[in-house]
Amino acid sequence: MATVELRFSALPEHVRTARLVAAAVARRAGVDEAVLDEVRLAVGEACSRAVGLHQSSGITAPVQVMLIEEEKQFSIEVGDEAPHAPRDGSAGAAAEDPDIEAEEDEMGLAVISGLVDDVEVTAGEDGGRIRMTWPTTPPAAVPA
């Protein structure tokens, strides 16, 4: 199992770099060429979401991206350190307009779910993580 870890300052201009690195590592891991655009878009959405959460919560810690190559699958985990409010909105980080922030968050997660078949989202007081997984194909054998 090979893992690449990427950390970047929570600034929108770094999201593009994360997308490019994710696509390159996914290609090397054996993710189907036809799916690479979806990988780029999903990673961009997840990273943009994490950057927004960090900025709105005043968190200076970097956004973390783990690119994990396993047997027959490739996963990307995007982690943030922003406190996530319970679904009832009773606690968590204060926001200028929590309804708009929650709506944008739900929209971002919907976009990711539309792009990736296997998505797992976890969130709590210490931050959140989006894990996206794609199948891989082994490299074709080169005849001797």
VOMARKE-573032 format. One record per residue (C-alpha): z, x, y. Coordinates in steps of 0.5 Angstrom, whole numbers, padded with zeros to 4 digits, always signed. Each point is the difference from the previous one (the first is absolute). Layout:
BEGIN
ZXY...
***
This chain:
BEGIN
+0000+0000+0000-0002+0003+0007+0003-0002+0006-0002+0001+0007+0005-0001+0006-0002-0002+0007+0005-0001+0006-0003-0001+0007+0003-0002+0007+0000-0007+0001-0006+0000+0004-0006-0004+0000-0005+0006+0000+0003+0002-0006-0002-0006-0004-0007+0003-0001+0002+0006-0003+0004-0003-0005-0006-0005-0002-0004+0006-0001+0005+0004-0004+0001-0006-0004-0007-0001-0002-0002+0007-0001+0006+0000-0005-0002-0006-0003-0007+0002-0001+0003+0007-0004+0004-0005-0004-0005-0004-0003+0000-0006+0004-0007-0004+0000-0004+0002+0006-0002-0007+0001+0008-0001+0001+0001+0006+0005-0001-0005+0006+0005-0005-0002+0005+0006-0001-0001+0003+0007+0000-0007+0003+0007-0002-0004+0003+0007+0002-0002-0001+0007+0003-0007+0000+0007+0003-0003+0000+0006+0004-0001-0004+0007+0005-0005-0002+0005+0006-0002-0001+0003+0007+0001-0007+0004+0006-0001-0004+0003+0007+0002-0002-0001+0007+0003-0007+0001+0006+0003-0003+0000+0006+0004+0000+0004-0006-0002+0008+0001+0000+0001-0008-0007+0001-0003-0004-0005-0004-0001+0003-0007-0006-0001-0004+0001+0002-0008-0007+0000-0004+0002+0000-0007-0005+0002-0005+0002-0003-0007-0004-0001-0007-0005-0005+0001+0003-0002+0007+0000+0002+0007+0006-0002+0005+0001+0000+0007+0007-0001+0003+0001-0001+0007+0007+0000+0003+0004-0001+0006+0007+0000+0002+0000-0006+0004+0006-0005-0001-0004-0007-0003+0004-0006+0002+0001-0005-0006-0005-0006+0000+0004-0005+0003+0000+0005+0006+0008+0000+0001+0001+0008+0000-0004+0006+0001-0003+0004+0006-0001-0004+0007-0007-0001+0002-0003-0003+0007-0003-0006-0004+0002+0000-0008-0005-0006-0001-0006+0004+0002+0003+0007-0003+0001-0004-0007-0007-0003+0001-0003+0006+0001+0003+0003-0006-0002-0006-0005-0007+0001+0003+0000+0008-0002+0003-0002-0007-0005-0005-0001-0006+0005+0002+0003+0005-0005+0001-0005-0006-0007-0002+0001-0003+0007+0000+0004+0002-0006+0002-0004-0007+0006+0004-0001+0005+0000+0006+0008+0001+0000+0003-0001+0006+0008+0001+0001+0004+0000+0006+0007+0001+0002+0005+0002+0005-0002+0007-0001-0008-0001+0000-0005-0002-0004-0006+0002-0004-0007-0002-0002-0002+0002-0007-0008-0001-0001-0003+0002-0007-0007+0000-0002-0003+0002-0007-0003+0007-0001-0006+0002-0005+0000+0007-0003-0005+0005+0002-0006-0001-0004-0001+0006-0005-0005+0005+0001-0004+0002-0006+0001+0007-0002
***
